[in-house]
Amino acid sequence: MLVPDSSEASEYGIRLVSVVTHAHEGDSLDVFFYLGNSLNPCGEPQNNDIAVYTVTPEGKRQNLDMVCRKEDCCTYRITVGKEGIYHLFGECPGYFSVDGEGKRFKGSFEDNPEAVSATRCFQYAHTVLQVGRNPFSAGSADAMLPPLCIVPDSWDSLRVGEVFAFTLYFRDFPLPLHEIGISYSVENGRTMSEEYITDGKGRMLYPINTPGKYFIVIRYNSKENDERLYYDTRYTYSFWFKARA
């Protein structure tokens, strides 16, 4: 199952969902940040581990205020101003270490000096909000995307019958032949799960055949390390969007 409900969020990492995908200047709306612990096996992140923010059409970062927290979901509120494309992001960093018996502990070598290995992890959630009648006519600044991300040919909303074309990047370099998980909602509230591989240039052309909510999850293991703190780095990136009939 994909496009998980709150009970399934931990299996897939974090995800960021807005109440609507299109708003108007001056609107105030809620953004839901579903917590996951697939990369934080020693418990859910604490409030100070989480950052939820928007990048405005002018390219400025604005942190969002949390208005409610439940066991599996934090609600943030955004008030939009200028017409254009707003990128919404959630971030959750962390470390975990493993001892000689294979037990996992929260923290790096600095926190657990007896550990035999330690891993740094980053989870990123991403969605896009269009504001105004003609958001693309207003232009859009570069969005300061996370290290692991997809970059569509267009950030415009999608309809059934169109193709979602995008390139997968890690630190500005395309990731060829990399696994991508895509899920979407179908009738009766069920969801379907599909696995794909990017082509030799890191690109993918995904045909939209069903209206509803889509959820893309990508994982990447990097050799980035700091031997005093961690041996490797794991990234998870999710992208949420809605396709119209």
BATI-221974 format. One line per 3 residues: number of its first residue (from 1); their letters; for each residue x, y negated, z negated of C-alpha. Coordinates in nm, 3 decimals. Example, Ala and Ser with C-alpha at 12.3 -4.5 7.8 and 13.67 -1.06 7.14 Angstrom:
<zafis>
1	AS	1.230 0.450 -0.780  1.367 0.106 -0.714
</zafis>
This chain:
<zafis>
1	MLV	0.000 0.000 0.000  0.113 -0.351 0.071  -0.015 -0.702 0.020
4	PDS	-0.022 -0.584 -0.340  -0.269 -0.706 -0.593  -0.137 -0.820 -0.929
7	SEA	-0.100 -0.465 -1.059  0.131 -0.377 -0.771  0.343 -0.691 -0.767
10	SEY	0.634 -0.541 -0.962  0.693 -0.277 -0.696  0.750 -0.533 -0.423
13	GIR	0.921 -0.815 -0.604  0.783 -1.165 -0.622  0.539 -1.326 -0.380
16	LVS	0.398 -1.675 -0.341  0.039 -1.730 -0.228  -0.138 -2.062 -0.176
19	VVT	-0.515 -2.101 -0.215  -0.534 -2.230 0.142  -0.291 -2.250 0.433
22	HAH	-0.415 -2.590 0.553  -0.484 -2.900 0.344  -0.530 -3.275 0.384
25	EGD	-0.340 -3.572 0.249  -0.408 -3.625 -0.121  -0.538 -3.272 -0.183
28	SLD	-0.439 -3.095 -0.503  -0.431 -2.717 -0.488  -0.303 -2.414 -0.675
31	VFF	-0.016 -2.188 -0.575  0.007 -1.841 -0.728  0.347 -1.694 -0.805
34	YLG	0.316 -1.318 -0.861  0.592 -1.180 -1.078  0.785 -0.870 -0.986
37	NSL	1.068 -0.684 -1.156  1.201 -0.463 -0.878  1.533 -0.646 -0.910
40	NPC	1.501 -0.716 -1.280  1.455 -0.366 -1.427  1.492 -0.477 -1.786
43	GEP	1.175 -0.686 -1.798  0.992 -0.970 -1.632  1.174 -1.301 -1.587
46	QNN	1.133 -1.563 -1.852  0.993 -1.908 -1.774  1.337 -2.063 -1.752
49	DIA	1.443 -1.804 -1.492  1.174 -1.911 -1.245  1.178 -2.206 -1.005
52	VYT	0.877 -2.288 -0.787  0.905 -2.589 -0.561  0.812 -2.741 -0.227
55	VTP	1.023 -2.896 0.045  0.829 -3.192 0.186  0.815 -3.297 0.552
58	EGK	1.085 -3.553 0.467  1.313 -3.272 0.354  1.292 -3.355 -0.017
61	RQN	1.264 -3.089 -0.285  0.988 -3.132 -0.544  0.950 -2.893 -0.837
64	LDM	0.593 -2.780 -0.910  0.438 -2.783 -1.257  0.311 -2.459 -1.406
67	VCR	-0.050 -2.493 -1.522  -0.120 -2.136 -1.632  0.070 -1.815 -1.697
70	KED	-0.077 -1.467 -1.717  0.092 -1.132 -1.757  0.164 -1.089 -1.387
73	CCT	0.106 -1.430 -1.232  0.201 -1.794 -1.283  -0.019 -2.070 -1.141
76	YRI	0.147 -2.387 -1.014  -0.018 -2.700 -0.878  0.085 -2.913 -0.584
79	TVG	-0.054 -3.250 -0.474  0.034 -3.317 -0.112  0.091 -3.659 0.032
82	KEG	0.223 -3.718 0.381  0.093 -3.520 0.677  0.329 -3.248 0.795
85	IYH	0.467 -2.904 0.712  0.536 -2.818 0.346  0.752 -2.516 0.265
88	LFG	0.670 -2.352 -0.068  0.936 -2.147 -0.244  0.971 -1.933 -0.553
91	ECP	1.308 -1.824 -0.688  1.408 -1.581 -0.959  1.778 -1.502 -1.027
94	GYF	1.912 -1.245 -1.266  2.174 -0.986 -1.359  2.157 -0.627 -1.473
97	SVD	2.432 -0.392 -1.582  2.464 -0.015 -1.617  2.648 0.175 -1.890
100	GEG	2.833 0.505 -1.864  2.512 0.702 -1.923  2.325 0.527 -1.646
103	KRF	2.112 0.308 -1.875  2.030 -0.040 -1.750  2.060 -0.359 -1.950
106	KGS	1.972 -0.719 -1.872  2.276 -0.935 -1.817  2.621 -0.926 -1.658
109	FED	2.957 -0.797 -1.783  2.976 -1.107 -1.998  2.662 -0.994 -2.182
112	NPE	2.746 -0.622 -2.178  3.127 -0.581 -2.186  3.097 -0.202 -2.222
115	AVS	2.906 -0.167 -1.893  3.064 0.022 -1.602  2.890 -0.185 -1.332
118	ATR	2.690 -0.506 -1.301  2.476 -0.651 -1.024  2.361 -1.004 -0.952
121	CFQ	2.015 -1.030 -0.795  1.806 -1.300 -0.630  1.440 -1.286 -0.539
124	YAH	1.288 -1.545 -0.306  0.924 -1.596 -0.210  0.820 -1.824 0.075
127	TVL	0.503 -1.950 0.239  0.406 -2.255 0.444  0.131 -2.513 0.395
130	QVG	0.011 -2.733 0.682  -0.116 -3.075 0.577  -0.323 -3.309 0.794
133	RNP	-0.504 -3.275 1.124  -0.188 -3.269 1.335  0.092 -3.158 1.100
136	FSA	0.339 -3.084 1.379  0.299 -3.425 1.538  0.440 -3.572 1.217
139	GSA	0.761 -3.377 1.261  0.932 -3.166 0.999  1.275 -3.187 0.842
142	DAM	1.496 -2.883 0.794  1.354 -2.685 0.505  1.666 -2.583 0.308
145	LPP	1.581 -2.215 0.348  1.719 -1.951 0.109  2.023 -1.739 0.207
148	LCI	1.807 -1.446 0.320  1.510 -1.560 0.528  1.311 -1.529 0.846
151	VPD	1.291 -1.827 1.080  0.989 -1.815 1.313  1.000 -1.972 1.657
154	SWD	0.715 -2.189 1.522  0.577 -2.247 1.173  0.229 -2.296 1.318
157	SLR	-0.054 -2.075 1.192  -0.128 -1.759 1.388  -0.436 -1.611 1.550
160	VGE	-0.527 -1.259 1.655  -0.379 -1.185 1.997  -0.067 -1.395 1.938
163	VFA	0.285 -1.272 1.870  0.476 -1.366 1.556  0.831 -1.416 1.686
166	FTL	1.109 -1.470 1.433  1.478 -1.415 1.360  1.612 -1.270 1.035
169	YFR	1.910 -1.454 0.887  2.156 -1.416 0.604  2.358 -1.731 0.544
172	DFP	2.298 -1.865 0.898  2.398 -1.536 1.063  2.135 -1.314 1.230
175	LPL	2.092 -0.966 1.081  2.068 -0.713 1.366  1.912 -0.370 1.321
178	HEI	1.783 -0.453 0.973  1.475 -0.299 0.813  1.164 -0.512 0.760
181	GIS	0.845 -0.413 0.581  0.520 -0.571 0.698  0.177 -0.520 0.549
184	YSV	-0.166 -0.661 0.625  -0.519 -0.644 0.495  -0.788 -0.447 0.673
187	ENG	-1.158 -0.383 0.619  -1.291 -0.275 0.279  -0.999 -0.439 0.102
190	RTM	-0.749 -0.175 0.212  -0.400 -0.255 0.328  -0.170 -0.104 0.588
193	SEE	0.207 -0.072 0.567  0.449 -0.072 0.858  0.827 -0.055 0.886
196	YIT	1.025 -0.223 1.162  1.386 -0.286 1.262  1.516 -0.614 1.404
199	DGK	1.678 -0.596 1.746  2.047 -0.641 1.823  2.013 -1.018 1.780
202	GRM	1.819 -1.006 1.453  1.492 -1.090 1.628  1.149 -0.938 1.607
205	LYP	0.827 -0.982 1.803  0.529 -0.876 1.595  0.185 -0.873 1.764
208	INT	-0.104 -0.993 1.546  -0.392 -0.752 1.605  -0.593 -0.797 1.286
211	PGK	-0.709 -1.113 1.107  -0.622 -1.143 0.740  -0.330 -1.172 0.499
214	YFI	0.020 -1.059 0.595  0.311 -0.993 0.363  0.670 -0.944 0.483
217	VIR	0.938 -0.802 0.252  1.310 -0.785 0.330  1.594 -0.658 0.112
220	YNS	1.964 -0.704 0.164  2.267 -0.586 -0.036  2.573 -0.808 -0.016
223	KEN	2.932 -0.743 -0.120  2.949 -1.089 -0.277  3.103 -1.037 -0.619
226	DER	3.274 -1.186 -0.919  3.464 -0.904 -1.088  3.440 -1.079 -1.425
229	LYY	3.059 -1.091 -1.404  2.920 -0.861 -1.131  3.025 -0.624 -0.854
232	DTR	2.762 -0.694 -0.587  2.458 -0.907 -0.508  2.109 -0.793 -0.409
235	YTY	1.859 -1.017 -0.232  1.486 -0.982 -0.181  1.286 -1.220 0.038
238	SFW	0.910 -1.222 0.090  0.703 -1.428 0.331  0.325 -1.461 0.308
241	FKA	0.096 -1.591 0.582  -0.264 -1.567 0.698  -0.379 -1.491 1.053
244	RA	-0.712 -1.621 1.184  -0.957 -1.442 1.414
</zafis>
